[in-house]
Amino acid sequence: MALQNSAGKLLGEGIVMAIGWGKSYEEQMEEASQRASLDRTPRVPVEDRVRRQRIDSLKLSRSRVEDQLSKAVHPAHRQMLMKALQAIETETEQISQDAETSSEED
């Protein structure tokens, strides 16, 4: 018995099975390729990844606060932004010190 594919061509049963198997095979090969590429990427410890994300977040916050500080007119607002900037700098230094301490222990 012959079947039609989506393009309207007549196909034999064996060919349909081969095409179906081929798609599955292609998907399997793609997944294997993705797994292999993941294996090649260096594994970063969770602690280091969290630390890097926090530092990136602090950099963005610092940039935002500095931008607001450049536009701030009222002294109370400027003072609040300066305190925020100091807190960001303090936390950044603390994270950097913690990173140095943990790398010395390894």
Long-range contacts (C-beta under 8 A, 24 or more apart in sequence): 47-102, 48-99, 51-95, 51-98, 51-99, 54-95, 55-92, 55-95, 55-96, 58-88, 58-91, 58-92, 58-95, 59-92, 61-88, 62-88, 62-89, 62-92
